Amino acid sequence: MTGKERAEQTLPISKRPNTAAARALVEHAGFVQGVFAVTGAAYKSAWVQEAFWRIALDTTIVCILVATIALMCRTLGCYALARST
């Protein structure tokens, strides 16, 4: 890597040379004239296409079950401890 290439990499995207590769990278990353464009496309992709909703539902079910079982065990333990004194 030459000194010029290293210097170009340290520049902000808006200051880098205007090449086809740089433009493609900027467009792919979701930047519009150096400013990030906020969209919900990534969230929609994660929830719908990658079925993240199913993973979130499974996690919620497991957490509720574990919390319920732990609460029952603690309640029985506290009752036994209270009756023993």
Z-matrix of the N, CA and C atoms (Angstrom, degrees):
N
C 1 1.451
C 2 1.527 1 107.68
N 3 1.312 2 115.31 1 129.40
C 4 1.458 3 119.80 2 -178.63
C 5 1.522 4 109.89 3 -84.04
N 6 1.308 5 115.07 4 167.02
C 7 1.455 6 120.68 5 179.13
C 8 1.519 7 112.04 6 -62.05
N 9 1.339 8 115.81 7 -35.87
C 10 1.460 9 120.14 8 179.62
C 11 1.537 10 110.46 9 -65.84
N 12 1.340 11 117.36 10 -41.58
C 13 1.466 12 120.63 11 178.97
C 14 1.527 13 110.71 12 -64.26
N 15 1.334 14 116.41 13 -41.57
C 16 1.465 15 119.77 14 178.30
C 17 1.530 16 110.86 15 -63.36
N 18 1.319 17 116.47 16 -40.69
C 19 1.460 18 120.91 17 179.84
C 20 1.525 19 110.64 18 -64.84
N 21 1.349 20 117.00 19 -39.06
C 22 1.455 21 120.36 20 179.29
C 23 1.534 22 111.56 21 -66.51
N 24 1.330 23 117.23 22 -33.89
C 25 1.463 24 120.13 23 -179.65
C 26 1.523 25 111.87 24 -70.04
N 27 1.308 26 117.92 25 -26.70
C 28 1.457 27 120.07 26 -178.95
C 29 1.526 28 112.31 27 -82.85
N 30 1.323 29 117.16 28 -11.61
C 31 1.459 30 120.50 29 178.99
C 32 1.528 31 110.39 30 -75.50
N 33 1.339 32 118.18 31 149.45
C 34 1.466 33 119.84 32 172.43
C 35 1.524 34 109.73 33 -62.18
N 36 1.304 35 116.83 34 157.18
C 37 1.461 36 120.56 35 -176.52
C 38 1.517 37 111.73 36 -57.30
N 39 1.325 38 117.78 37 -38.64
C 40 1.467 39 120.07 38 -178.05
C 41 1.525 40 112.31 39 -65.83
N 42 1.342 41 118.11 40 -19.59
C 43 1.458 42 121.40 41 -178.03
C 44 1.532 43 112.61 42 -100.66
N 45 1.324 44 117.65 43 -5.95
C 46 1.460 45 120.24 44 -178.15
C 47 1.520 46 110.49 45 -74.68
N 48 1.339 47 116.27 46 162.57
C 49 1.472 48 119.30 47 179.77
C 50 1.524 49 111.27 48 -59.20
N 51 1.300 50 116.08 49 145.28
C 52 1.458 51 122.21 50 -176.92
C 53 1.522 52 109.56 51 -87.59
N 54 1.319 53 116.91 52 78.75
C 55 1.457 54 121.63 53 178.71
C 56 1.519 55 108.86 54 -104.75
N 57 1.317 56 116.15 55 166.87
C 58 1.467 57 120.42 56 179.77
C 59 1.528 58 110.42 57 -63.26
N 60 1.326 59 117.50 58 -39.43
C 61 1.456 60 120.84 59 179.89
C 62 1.530 61 110.76 60 -65.15
N 63 1.330 62 116.60 61 -41.11
C 64 1.463 63 120.31 62 179.48
C 65 1.519 64 110.62 63 -65.69
N 66 1.335 65 116.71 64 -41.30
C 67 1.462 66 119.87 65 178.10
C 68 1.525 67 111.19 66 -63.53
N 69 1.322 68 117.32 67 -41.63
C 70 1.465 69 120.66 68 179.65
C 71 1.519 70 110.78 69 -63.74
N 72 1.320 71 116.37 70 -40.65
C 73 1.463 72 120.21 71 178.81
C 74 1.524 73 110.80 72 -64.78
N 75 1.308 74 116.36 73 -43.39
C 76 1.461 75 120.81 74 -179.59
C 77 1.529 76 109.97 75 -63.59
N 78 1.331 77 117.41 76 -43.41
C 79 1.462 78 120.65 77 -179.86
C 80 1.526 79 111.08 78 -67.33
N 81 1.322 80 117.36 79 -40.05
C 82 1.464 81 121.39 80 -179.45
C 83 1.523 82 111.26 81 -66.92
N 84 1.308 83 117.80 82 -36.90
C 85 1.462 84 121.72 83 -177.14
C 86 1.521 85 112.16 84 -76.33
N 87 1.312 86 118.76 85 -9.11
C 88 1.461 87 121.25 86 178.24
C 89 1.515 88 113.17 87 88.54
N 90 1.305 89 117.71 88 20.19
C 91 1.456 90 120.68 89 179.41
C 92 1.518 91 109.61 90 -91.33
N 93 1.309 92 115.74 91 142.26
C 94 1.451 93 121.56 92 175.43
C 95 1.522 94 106.50 93 -124.37
N 96 1.288 95 116.55 94 109.02
C 97 1.465 96 123.86 95 -179.12
C 98 1.531 97 110.69 96 51.55
N 99 1.331 98 117.67 97 43.86
C 100 1.455 99 121.92 98 176.04
C 101 1.517 100 114.65 99 83.27
N 102 1.335 101 118.26 100 -1.52
C 103 1.462 102 122.00 101 179.73
C 104 1.516 103 107.99 102 -114.13
N 105 1.329 104 116.63 103 133.20
C 106 1.455 105 120.82 104 -177.78
C 107 1.520 106 110.70 105 -69.15
N 108 1.309 107 116.73 106 128.65
C 109 1.462 108 121.95 107 177.87
C 110 1.523 109 108.34 108 -91.77
N 111 1.318 110 117.12 109 118.05
C 112 1.454 111 121.93 110 -178.49
C 113 1.525 112 108.87 111 -83.86
N 114 1.331 113 115.25 112 119.52
C 115 1.457 114 120.56 113 177.50
C 116 1.520 115 108.71 114 -134.04
N 117 1.297 116 116.68 115 163.06
C 118 1.463 117 121.45 116 178.18
C 119 1.511 118 112.70 117 -97.05
N 120 1.315 119 118.07 118 11.83
C 121 1.463 120 121.40 119 -176.07
C 122 1.529 121 112.03 120 -62.94
N 123 1.317 122 117.51 121 -39.89
C 124 1.460 123 119.99 122 -179.07
C 125 1.527 124 110.98 123 -67.79
N 126 1.328 125 116.72 124 -39.43
C 127 1.461 126 120.18 125 178.53
C 128 1.527 127 111.07 126 -66.46
N 129 1.322 128 115.90 127 -41.76
C 130 1.469 129 119.58 128 178.35
C 131 1.525 130 109.78 129 -63.33
N 132 1.314 131 116.72 130 -41.59
C 133 1.452 132 120.84 131 179.36
C 134 1.527 133 110.85 132 -62.52
N 135 1.316 134 117.26 133 -43.02
C 136 1.467 135 120.70 134 -178.82
C 137 1.523 136 111.14 135 -66.98
N 138 1.318 137 118.64 136 -43.16
C 139 1.462 138 121.54 137 -176.09
C 140 1.521 139 112.53 138 -76.38
N 141 1.335 140 117.65 139 -38.27
C 142 1.456 141 120.15 140 -173.59
C 143 1.526 142 112.25 141 -96.12
N 144 1.313 143 117.29 142 -58.43
C 145 1.462 144 120.52 143 -174.06
C 146 1.524 145 112.59 144 -70.34
N 147 1.313 146 117.55 145 -40.05
C 148 1.458 147 120.67 146 -177.53
C 149 1.523 148 112.55 147 -93.35
N 150 1.327 149 117.99 148 4.43
C 151 1.468 150 124.61 149 177.61
C 152 1.523 151 112.12 150 54.77
N 153 1.332 152 116.40 151 42.31
C 154 1.461 153 120.77 152 177.42
C 155 1.520 154 111.11 153 -65.68
N 156 1.323 155 117.05 154 -26.52
C 157 1.466 156 120.84 155 179.01
C 158 1.515 157 110.46 156 -59.72
N 159 1.318 158 117.43 157 -35.78
C 160 1.468 159 121.37 158 179.79
C 161 1.532 160 110.45 159 -68.30
N 162 1.315 161 116.59 160 -41.89
C 163 1.462 162 120.73 161 178.41
C 164 1.526 163 110.05 162 -64.57
N 165 1.322 164 117.17 163 -42.45
C 166 1.468 165 121.37 164 179.21
C 167 1.526 166 110.66 165 -64.28
N 168 1.323 167 117.37 166 -40.52
C 169 1.465 168 121.50 167 178.63
C 170 1.530 169 110.94 168 -64.85
N 171 1.330 170 117.02 169 -45.06
C 172 1.466 171 120.97 170 178.12
C 173 1.528 172 111.13 171 -60.14
N 174 1.310 173 116.85 172 -43.46
C 175 1.459 174 121.64 173 179.82
C 176 1.523 175 110.87 174 -63.58
N 177 1.326 176 116.52 175 -42.13
C 178 1.466 177 120.58 176 178.95
C 179 1.527 178 111.02 177 -63.17
N 180 1.312 179 117.55 178 -43.47
C 181 1.468 180 121.52 179 179.14
C 182 1.524 181 110.61 180 -61.82
N 183 1.325 182 117.08 181 -46.19
C 184 1.469 183 120.51 182 179.69
C 185 1.527 184 110.60 183 -62.22
N 186 1.322 185 117.97 184 -43.36
C 187 1.470 186 120.93 185 -179.84
C 188 1.522 187 111.74 186 -62.76
N 189 1.321 188 117.17 187 -42.35
C 190 1.472 189 120.46 188 179.15
C 191 1.521 190 110.60 189 -64.94
N 192 1.327 191 117.90 190 -43.85
C 193 1.463 192 120.94 191 179.02
C 194 1.527 193 111.97 192 -62.84
N 195 1.322 194 117.19 193 -45.48
C 196 1.463 195 120.89 194 -179.77
C 197 1.528 196 110.49 195 -63.56
N 198 1.317 197 117.51 196 -43.12
C 199 1.463 198 120.89 197 179.57
C 200 1.528 199 110.62 198 -64.41
N 201 1.319 200 117.87 199 -39.76
C 202 1.464 201 121.66 200 179.36
C 203 1.525 202 111.22 201 -65.35
N 204 1.328 203 117.11 202 -45.72
C 205 1.468 204 121.16 203 179.15
C 206 1.527 205 110.55 204 -63.69
N 207 1.336 206 116.94 205 -43.03
C 208 1.463 207 120.50 206 179.06
C 209 1.527 208 110.81 207 -63.64
N 210 1.315 209 117.77 208 -39.80
C 211 1.461 210 121.47 209 179.04
C 212 1.531 211 111.06 210 -64.82
N 213 1.322 212 116.57 211 -41.66
C 214 1.467 213 119.68 212 178.25
C 215 1.527 214 111.23 213 -64.31
N 216 1.324 215 117.49 214 -44.27
C 217 1.471 216 121.03 215 179.81
C 218 1.531 217 110.77 216 -63.97
N 219 1.301 218 117.35 217 -42.41
C 220 1.462 219 120.63 218 179.31
C 221 1.523 220 111.37 219 -65.87
N 222 1.323 221 116.25 220 -40.03
C 223 1.459 222 120.02 221 179.04
C 224 1.531 223 110.66 222 -62.75
N 225 1.324 224 117.45 223 -45.40
C 226 1.463 225 120.94 224 178.78
C 227 1.529 226 111.00 225 -64.47
N 228 1.328 227 117.15 226 -39.58
C 229 1.450 228 120.95 227 177.97
C 230 1.511 229 112.66 228 -65.21
N 231 1.318 230 116.81 229 -42.18
C 232 1.470 231 120.81 230 178.00
C 233 1.526 232 110.46 231 -66.45
N 234 1.310 233 118.44 232 -38.20
C 235 1.454 234 121.49 233 177.92
C 236 1.535 235 110.19 234 -63.58
N 237 1.319 236 116.53 235 -44.56
C 238 1.464 237 120.25 236 179.16
C 239 1.513 238 110.70 237 -64.20
N 240 1.321 239 117.76 238 -40.83
C 241 1.457 240 121.87 239 179.33
C 242 1.532 241 110.87 240 -65.64
N 243 1.323 242 117.07 241 -39.80
C 244 1.458 243 120.73 242 179.98
C 245 1.534 244 111.26 243 -68.31
N 246 1.301 245 117.98 244 -35.12
C 247 1.461 246 121.11 245 -178.94
C 248 1.535 247 111.84 246 -77.94
N 249 1.320 248 118.16 247 -20.00
C 250 1.472 249 120.12 248 -175.12
C 251 1.528 250 112.35 249 -81.19
N 252 1.308 251 119.79 250 -14.72
C 253 1.479 252 119.93 251 -178.03
C 254 1.471 253 113.40 252 -98.12
